[in-house]
Amino acid sequence: MLFFLLAGMHHLKNVPLFIEECLRVVKNNRDFVFADVKKGSSVDVFLNQFVNEYNSQGHEGNFFYEDYFKNHPNIQKNIVECKYNEYPFVFNTKEEMILFFKLFFGLDKANDVVIFEGIQDILGLEYTKTGIEVNWGLIRYKIIKK
């Protein structure tokens, strides 16, 4: 199995070409699994609106959806699963959460209050006994080379 979870494929200029190359190097009857941001999700809004506004380099992602590969039959015919999964971020403190988002997403144009409000309003968060959980999810494709 080849597993790819960078969640950065939305920046590639030609995703189908990349997928076709991955399938070329995977042995027959083996899996290729990848996950990335789902179009129309809160993560899409956070990245393409909030990060785009508060990162001095911006952010423009071409995100994925269930029928993303419908015009690429060599890929589409090999997809055996396409599913949205939740992968919440968990933090011990509010300060830890803000610092992570500030550094990971390069939010150099936002102060801590703006970052917190963006996380809370767009992604949503929950205070639990294990910490602060920030909603995050990705669409996952499982492709079997036949």
N, C-alpha and C positions, 0 to 999 in steps of 0.2 A: 504494500500500500504506500502510496505517496500522499502525504498530508501536508497541506499548505494553509496556514492560518496567519497571514500577515495582516489581513484586513486592509491592504493597501493596493489591491489589484484595481480598485476603482480609479487609480491614477494612470493605469496603462493606456496607451493610445489604441491598442488593438488587442483586447482581451481574448477574442476567439482565436487569434493566431497563437497567443501564449498557451491557451488551453490545448489547442491542437498539438503544439510542441510537447507539452507535458504528456499527452496521451501517446505520442510517438515513442517516448522513452520508457513508458510504463509497459511492463510485460502484459501479454494477453491474460484476460480474466483477473486482472488486478484492479484495485481501487485507486482512484484519484479523488481526494476530498479537499474542498476548500470552502472558506467562509469569508463573507465580506458584508458590507452595509447593505441593508434592504432599502430600496427606493420607497419614499413616502413614510418611512419610519421616523421616530423621534431622533434617532441617531443621525439620519439624513439631515433633518432640520438643524440639529446641533452643529454638525460639521459644515454644511454648505451655507448656513446663515450665520450662526453665532461665531464659529471659528473663522469663517470667511471675513466677518466684520472685525474681530478682535485679534487676529494674527496679521502682522504687517505684510506677510506674503500671501495672505488670502487662502482660500480652500475651495476647490471646485472638483467634486467627485462625480463620476458617472456610475451610479449605484445600480445594484442588481435587483431583479424581480423574477417571479416564477417562470415567465416565458422569455427571459433574456436571450436565450440561444435559439429561439424558434426559427430564425432565418439562417441557422447554421446546422443543417440536418446531421452532419457527421458528429457533432457534439450532442445535439438534442437526443438523438436515438440511443446514446449511451448513458444518459442521466437516469439513475435508478431512484434517486431521492433528492428532493428539494424541500427544505424545511427551515422555518424560522426558529431560532433558539435564543433563549435569554442567557446572558452571561454577565450578571451584575458585578460591578466593581464594589469592593468592600473596604472601608477605611475605618481606622480607629478613632479619628477625630475630624472635625470640620476643617481644621487647618491643614491636616495631611491631605484631605480630599482636594482642597483648593490648590495646594502646591503641586500635587500630581497633575491636575488638569492644566494648570498654568504652564508647567514645564513640558508635559507630553504633547500638548497641542500648540505650544508656542504662543500663548495668549499675552503677548507683550503690550497690547493696547488696552488691556482691561485691568481694573483694580480688583481686589479680593471680593468686594461686595458685588460687583458686576458678574464675576465668575460664579460666585455662589448662586446668585439669582438666575443666571443662565442654566446652571445645572438643575436647580430646583424647578424652574418653570418649564424647561424644554424636556429634560430627560426624566425628571422626577427622582425623588429619593425617599428612603424609609429608614427611620432609626430603629434598629433591632438590638437584641442582646449581644449580637456578634459585632456590631458596629454600625456604620452608616452605609447603606446599600444604595448605589446609584444604578438606575435602570440602564441596561445596555444589552443590545441583541444584534445578532448577525444572521443572515440567510446562509444556509449551508447546503452545498451541492455534493452529492456522492455520484461519481461517474465510474462505471466499470468498462474498461477497454475490452471489447469483444473481438 
